[in-house]
């Protein structure tokens, strides 16, 4: 079993993100997908329009584990 990690923003989660996750699941059967998501700030320093709690709830419908990336490492 493989573990695949993706660093994401999901501001907000959209069909392109879901397509990426589904494609990974198709290419790597029986894999665990872990996403590392920015919290309140994006990689360019912008404020997120979606709060981290909602990002986590929506992402958990498609991935196995969500980990929060601290702001000082994400900007």
PLY file of the C-alpha trace (Angstrom):
ply
format ascii 1.0
element vertex 75
property float x
property float y
property float z
element edge 74
property int vertex1
property int vertex2
end_header
0.00 0.00 0.00
1.36 3.39 -1.02
0.89 6.74 0.68
0.62 9.78 -1.56
0.87 13.31 -0.19
-0.33 16.50 -1.88
0.27 20.06 -0.67
-2.92 22.01 -1.41
-4.76 25.28 -0.83
-8.37 24.28 -1.68
-9.63 27.84 -1.67
-12.25 26.42 -2.33
-12.21 22.73 -3.28
-13.49 22.42 -6.86
-13.99 19.83 -9.59
-10.37 20.09 -10.77
-9.15 19.07 -7.32
-11.62 16.19 -7.19
-10.49 15.09 -10.66
-6.86 15.05 -9.46
-7.74 12.94 -6.40
-9.82 10.50 -8.46
-7.04 10.19 -11.05
-4.53 9.37 -8.30
-6.86 6.71 -6.93
-7.26 5.29 -10.44
-3.49 5.18 -11.09
-2.54 3.81 -7.66
-5.06 1.25 -6.50
-5.37 0.81 -2.75
-3.39 3.96 -1.89
-3.73 6.33 1.05
-4.01 9.99 0.08
-2.81 12.57 2.59
-3.22 16.27 1.91
-1.32 19.05 3.62
-3.55 22.12 3.55
-2.78 25.76 4.28
-4.83 27.24 7.10
-6.03 30.88 7.00
-3.38 32.20 4.60
-2.43 31.07 1.10
1.08 30.46 -0.26
1.21 33.99 -1.68
0.17 35.52 1.66
-3.45 36.15 0.69
-6.21 35.54 3.22
-8.19 32.37 2.51
-11.87 32.82 1.63
-12.62 29.38 3.10
-11.92 28.62 6.77
-9.67 25.66 7.63
-12.49 23.70 9.30
-14.61 23.76 6.14
-11.60 22.85 3.98
-10.99 19.82 6.17
-14.62 18.68 6.17
-14.99 18.90 2.40
-11.60 17.31 1.70
-12.27 14.33 3.99
-15.03 13.25 1.61
-12.31 12.44 -0.95
-9.01 11.83 0.90
-7.94 9.72 3.86
-6.09 12.25 6.03
-5.87 16.06 6.23
-2.89 17.72 7.92
-2.66 21.47 8.52
0.39 23.34 7.23
1.37 26.10 9.67
1.26 29.63 8.24
4.97 30.29 8.67
5.79 27.30 6.44
3.02 27.92 3.92
3.74 31.55 2.97
0 1
1 2
2 3
3 4
4 5
5 6
6 7
7 8
8 9
9 10
10 11
11 12
12 13
13 14
14 15
15 16
16 17
17 18
18 19
19 20
20 21
21 22
22 23
23 24
24 25
25 26
26 27
27 28
28 29
29 30
30 31
31 32
32 33
33 34
34 35
35 36
36 37
37 38
38 39
39 40
40 41
41 42
42 43
43 44
44 45
45 46
46 47
47 48
48 49
49 50
50 51
51 52
52 53
53 54
54 55
55 56
56 57
57 58
58 59
59 60
60 61
61 62
62 63
63 64
64 65
65 66
66 67
67 68
68 69
69 70
70 71
71 72
72 73
73 74
